[in-house]
Amino acid sequence: QLVESGGGLVQPGGALRLSCAASGFNLSASAMSWVRQAPGKGLERVSVINRAGSTWLSDSVKGRFIISRDNAKNTLYLQMNSLKPEDTAVYYCVLIETSLRGQGTQVTVSS
């Protein structure tokens, strides 16, 4: 099971940290991703962390977002800085191997 939290309303230029609590499997032994879905658009993968801890960020968020995990807490994070209105979306964490994802958390960037 995956449970996301940490979304909310933030002004442009602000920051949020999303969390994804995993249960039933060892997150540190899994490749995980964050994906988002903006209103009226399809899913967009924004970040990946593999079992070795290597990370990937899409060009749209590179230099602003950071993906990380806390193995002791079995939790995945997405630190989002310098947020833009175009970052507005529902954000999901995904277990890549099975495509399992959580219920999502809404991020709205607006003044």
Legacy VTK file of the C-alpha trace (Angstrom):
# vtk DataFile Version 3.0
C-alpha trace
ASCII
DATASET POLYDATA
POINTS 111 float
0.000 0.000 0.000
1.118 3.541 -0.738
-0.246 6.621 1.007
0.721 10.098 -0.196
0.515 13.260 1.876
1.873 16.777 1.987
0.013 18.448 -0.836
-1.771 21.758 -0.556
-2.119 25.288 -1.879
1.095 27.272 -2.262
2.037 30.533 -3.937
4.350 30.585 -6.964
7.939 30.338 -5.807
6.957 28.397 -2.716
7.883 24.900 -1.616
6.207 21.707 -0.505
7.452 18.285 0.532
5.369 15.289 -0.461
5.596 12.038 1.446
4.663 8.516 0.384
4.413 5.956 3.167
4.846 2.403 1.933
3.623 -0.749 3.614
3.724 -4.398 2.649
7.040 -4.187 0.848
10.558 -2.867 1.310
10.740 0.505 -0.383
14.547 0.551 -0.355
14.605 -2.603 -2.488
12.260 -1.131 -5.077
12.386 1.349 -7.909
9.909 4.113 -7.181
8.631 7.098 -9.077
6.550 10.202 -8.642
4.055 10.933 -11.388
1.543 13.738 -11.712
-1.647 14.441 -13.555
-2.627 18.001 -14.315
-6.279 18.879 -14.970
-7.324 17.548 -18.355
-3.940 15.967 -19.062
-2.374 12.535 -18.920
0.073 11.144 -16.412
3.564 12.642 -16.446
6.514 10.942 -14.764
8.559 13.586 -12.952
11.086 11.625 -10.893
12.499 8.154 -10.311
14.745 6.597 -7.684
16.110 3.119 -8.242
17.170 0.461 -5.778
20.736 1.733 -5.773
19.558 5.228 -4.929
20.252 6.765 -8.314
17.738 9.409 -9.288
16.236 10.876 -12.418
14.237 14.051 -12.880
12.257 15.196 -15.874
13.413 18.358 -17.611
10.301 20.146 -16.387
11.345 19.811 -12.730
15.115 19.404 -12.905
16.893 21.810 -10.569
13.709 22.400 -8.548
12.559 18.981 -7.278
14.458 16.370 -5.283
13.430 12.755 -4.806
14.666 10.883 -1.759
13.728 8.081 0.590
14.079 7.228 4.252
14.666 3.511 4.475
14.093 3.379 8.216
10.669 4.962 7.775
9.941 3.116 4.510
8.905 6.477 3.080
9.522 8.205 -0.237
9.720 11.985 -0.523
9.506 14.646 -3.180
10.887 18.031 -2.177
9.429 20.619 -4.517
11.003 24.076 -4.610
10.420 27.152 -6.747
6.946 25.920 -7.575
5.198 27.203 -10.679
1.506 27.300 -11.605
2.194 24.598 -14.200
3.191 22.243 -11.360
-0.465 22.150 -10.305
-1.543 18.509 -10.433
-2.422 15.446 -8.433
0.831 13.752 -7.463
1.130 9.995 -7.072
3.941 7.751 -5.923
4.301 4.547 -7.898
5.964 1.211 -7.299
7.404 0.773 -10.775
7.574 -3.028 -10.737
3.828 -3.458 -10.284
2.473 0.008 -11.190
0.913 0.151 -7.724
0.131 3.729 -6.815
-1.500 5.587 -3.988
-4.607 7.769 -3.905
-2.630 10.875 -4.768
-2.213 14.261 -3.161
-3.340 17.550 -4.722
-0.789 20.297 -5.280
-2.111 23.688 -6.328
0.247 26.540 -7.145
-1.604 29.815 -7.330
-1.463 33.358 -6.083
LINES 1 112
111 0 1 2 3 4 5 6 7 8 9 10 11 12 13 14 15 16 17 18 19 20 21 22 23 24 25 26 27 28 29 30 31 32 33 34 35 36 37 38 39 40 41 42 43 44 45 46 47 48 49 50 51 52 53 54 55 56 57 58 59 60 61 62 63 64 65 66 67 68 69 70 71 72 73 74 75 76 77 78 79 80 81 82 83 84 85 86 87 88 89 90 91 92 93 94 95 96 97 98 99 100 101 102 103 104 105 106 107 108 109 110
